[in-house]
Amino acid sequence: MAKTSMRMSAEERRESVVRAAVIEFARNGYRGTSTEAIARRVGVSQPYLFRLFAGKQAIFTAAAERCIEETWRVFDEASTGLTGEEAAAAMSEAYMGLVEDSEQLMMQMQLYVSVFASRMAGEDEIGETARRLWGELFERVRERVGGDVEGTTEFFAYGMLINALVALGFPREHRIWDGFGDKAADGTADGTAGKTAERTAG
């Protein structure tokens, strides 16, 4: 019984590390984040941190996985039981709410920067992980909207534009959001969903 309790405690601590890592990496990037800062946020020592994870890259990988999995969780919950146009609309609207979480959005953006920086340094392990995660997310969304690759590509293209506009701080009433449809200013992305659905319904 005690052994099980200790194992659960370690799993909970690992979860705390991942949550803390998302915050630290989102704010400071891979190279600007120290394992000391993550350990301090969790309230553990660095030696204990390295008992849970092999190193900084392993922690970053876990944080990246959490970021992408959270995106799918939001998509999945919003679109369960739906397909085609209805699924695309539900996921688009849910995504607008997701990126209001600045740490979630910035962790995603930092992932792209980290992949590029690593490649410039002659390393690609982070890139391999990121491409795997993105590929899996793409396929999940493609299946949910009915299997249309072109429509799924457009769905993600609009999502990346949303990332850029939110990160740049454009208020919803700004005319730059007009292309997303009338409800973009209210925090939905019906315009995105509509364009994607047109291709999905094809």
C-alpha positions in Angstrom: 0.0 0.0 0.0 2.8 2.4 0.9 4.6 1.6 -2.3 1.5 2.6 -4.4 1.1 5.8 -2.4 4.7 6.7 -3.2 4.2 6.0 -6.9 1.1 8.2 -7.0 3.0 11.0 -5.2 5.8 10.8 -7.8 3.2 10.9 -10.7 1.5 13.9 -9.1 4.9 15.6 -8.8 5.7 14.8 -12.4 2.4 16.4 -13.4 3.3 19.5 -11.4 6.6 19.7 -13.2 4.9 19.6 -16.6 2.4 22.3 -15.7 5.3 24.5 -14.4 7.4 23.8 -17.4 4.6 24.9 -19.8 4.5 28.3 -17.9 8.2 28.8 -17.9 8.9 27.7 -21.4 5.9 29.7 -22.7 7.3 32.9 -21.0 11.0 32.4 -21.7 11.5 29.9 -24.4 13.6 26.8 -24.4 17.0 28.5 -24.2 15.8 31.2 -21.8 14.4 28.7 -19.3 16.5 27.0 -16.7 15.7 23.8 -14.9 16.3 25.7 -11.7 13.4 28.0 -12.5 11.1 25.1 -13.2 12.2 23.3 -10.0 11.6 26.6 -8.0 8.1 27.0 -9.4 7.3 23.4 -8.5 9.0 23.7 -5.1 11.5 20.8 -5.5 15.2 20.6 -5.8 17.0 20.2 -9.2 18.3 16.7 -8.2 14.7 15.6 -7.6 13.6 17.2 -10.9 16.2 15.0 -12.7 14.8 11.9 -10.9 11.6 12.6 -12.8 13.0 13.7 -16.1 16.3 12.9 -17.8 17.1 16.5 -18.5 15.8 19.8 -19.8 15.0 18.5 -23.3 12.9 15.7 -21.8 11.0 18.3 -19.8 10.4 20.5 -22.9 9.2 17.5 -24.8 6.7 16.7 -22.1 5.5 20.3 -22.1 5.2 20.3 -25.9 3.2 17.1 -25.7 0.9 18.6 -23.1 0.3 21.7 -25.3 -0.7 19.7 -28.3 -2.7 17.2 -26.3 -4.6 20.0 -24.7 -5.4 21.4 -28.1 -6.8 18.0 -29.2 -8.7 17.7 -25.9 -10.5 21.0 -26.5 -11.2 20.0 -30.2 -12.4 16.6 -29.1 -14.8 17.8 -26.4 -16.2 20.5 -28.7 -16.8 18.2 -31.6 -17.7 14.7 -30.1 -20.6 13.2 -32.0 -20.2 15.7 -34.9 -18.5 15.5 -38.3 -18.0 17.6 -41.4 -19.2 21.2 -41.2 -20.6 20.9 -37.7 -17.3 19.4 -36.3 -15.2 22.1 -38.0 -17.4 24.9 -36.7 -17.3 23.5 -33.2 -13.6 23.1 -33.1 -13.0 26.5 -34.6 -15.1 28.2 -32.0 -13.4 26.2 -29.2 -10.0 27.1 -30.5 -10.7 30.8 -30.1 -11.3 30.2 -26.4 -8.2 28.0 -26.1 -5.8 30.7 -27.4 -7.1 33.2 -24.9 -4.9 31.2 -22.5 -1.7 33.1 -23.1 0.5 30.3 -21.7 -1.1 27.8 -24.0 -0.7 30.0 -27.1 2.9 31.1 -26.3 4.0 27.5 -25.5 2.8 26.6 -29.0 4.7 29.6 -30.5 7.8 28.8 -28.5 7.7 25.3 -29.8 8.1 26.5 -33.4 10.9 28.9 -32.4 12.7 26.1 -30.5 12.6 23.8 -33.5 14.1 26.4 -35.7 16.8 27.3 -33.2 17.7 23.7 -32.7 18.0 23.0 -36.4 20.3 26.0 -36.8 22.5 24.5 -34.1 22.6 21.2 -36.0 20.1 19.4 -33.7 16.7 18.1 -34.6 15.4 16.0 -31.8 12.9 18.7 -30.7 11.9 19.1 -34.3 11.2 15.4 -34.7 9.0 15.5 -31.6 7.1 18.6 -32.8 6.5 17.2 -36.3 5.2 13.9 -34.8 2.8 15.8 -32.5 1.6 18.1 -35.2 1.1 15.2 -37.6 -1.0 13.3 -35.1 -3.1 16.4 -34.4 -3.6 16.9 -38.1 -4.8 13.4 -38.6 -7.2 13.5 -35.7 -8.8 16.7 -37.0 -8.9 15.3 -40.6 -10.8 12.2 -39.4 -13.2 14.3 -37.3 -14.1 16.6 -40.2 -14.7 13.7 -42.6 -11.3 12.9 -44.1 -10.8 15.9 -46.4 -7.1 16.8 -46.5 -7.5 20.2 -48.3 -10.2 21.3 -45.8 -8.1 20.3 -42.9 -5.2 22.2 -44.3 -7.3 25.3 -44.5 -8.6 24.7 -41.0 -5.0 24.7 -39.7 -4.0 27.7 -41.9 -6.8 29.8 -40.3 -5.7 28.6 -36.9 -2.2 29.8 -37.4 -3.5 33.2 -38.5 -5.6 33.3 -35.3 -2.4 32.5 -33.4 -0.6 35.4 -35.0 -3.4 37.9 -34.5 -3.9 37.0 -30.8 -0.2 37.0 -30.1 0.1 40.5 -31.8 -2.7 41.7 -29.6 -5.2 42.8 -32.2 -8.5 43.5 -30.4 -11.5 41.6 -31.7 -13.2 44.7 -33.0 -10.2 45.5 -35.3 -11.1 45.2 -39.0 -8.3 42.6 -39.5 -10.7 40.0 -37.9 -13.4 40.7 -40.5 -12.4 37.9 -42.7 -13.3 35.4 -40.0 -17.0 36.3 -40.2 -19.4 38.3 -38.1 -18.9 36.4 -34.9 -15.1 36.8 -34.7 -15.5 39.9 -32.5 -17.6 37.9 -30.1 -14.8 35.3 -29.6 -15.9 32.7 -32.1 -14.3 31.6 -35.4 -17.4 30.8 -37.4 -15.7 32.3 -40.5 -12.9 29.9 -40.2 -15.3 27.0 -39.7 -17.4 28.1 -42.6 -14.6 28.2 -45.1 -13.2 24.9 -44.0 -16.6 23.3 -44.0 -17.2 24.4 -47.6 -14.2 22.3 -48.7 -15.1 19.4 -46.4 -18.7 19.3 -47.7 -17.1 19.7 -51.2 
